Amino acid sequence: MNTIRIAHFSDFHIHTAQELDRALKLVRHAISQGTDHIVITGDLVDAAEVRFVEQFWLGLKHLGWDPWDRVTYTLGNHDVFPLPGRLIPDKDNLPEFTRPTSNATQVLEITESSRIGDGCFPLVEGEEYPVGKILTSDVVIAALDTTRHGRYNPRRWGEGELPKSHMRAVDRFFELYPHVRHRIIAMHHTPWHEDLVGDRWLPQNFADPEPEAMMRWLERSGATFCLG
């Protein structure tokens, strides 16, 4: 059995230099504790602030920690859509966005090293996500993008979405490794329903498919862990 230690981070929401420094300190601490692989499941920054994504990734590079076999990164809605999550201005007159936003395109370019390598490959031709990774003979990861893909209404910016083609691709990936001990799914949105503060105005659960359907799919997929 090949032992591997995975550190999971989510929702740093980096918005200032101080928060950037704090996030990198947490990463360095995880590495000092013997971490072999880091998973970051979205909302690295607060309002698709590309400069902070770039500075965080440079920090990983300086640590030697940006290749695919050391870090898995998935997009969160705050990494894609350039609206501040902490203070949403003029809730009755919000702009519309269409995927991909220019911010998301830049973020994907910066984080490309987490998606390319001999044991790392796209599961849907021509799309950045989902990504399949073979970390060891005992561990494989499927990294998903669960942010909204169609025309984007900011009132629904926090909702999760996973196309059926992506779900089928993950199924096929896991079918290739039936005897692997750990089959991990990494994604931003939680697959169960949560009644969160502000949920009525800004839903944050899965919308397509709904949470119950997501849970059924996860069970069928053969995943042993879900990090989100």
Secondary structure, DSSP 8 states (H G I E B T S, - for coil): -----EEEE----B-SHHHHHHHHHHHHHHHHTT-SEEEEES--BSS--HHHHHHHHHHHHHTT--STTTEEEE--HHHHS-S-SS----TTS---EESS-HHHHHHHHHTGGGS-BTTEEESSTT-S-SEEEEEETTEEEEE---S--SEE-GGGTT-EE--HHHHHHHHHHHHT-TT-SEEEEE-SS-SS----TTTTTS--SEEES-HHHHHHHHHHHT-SEEE-
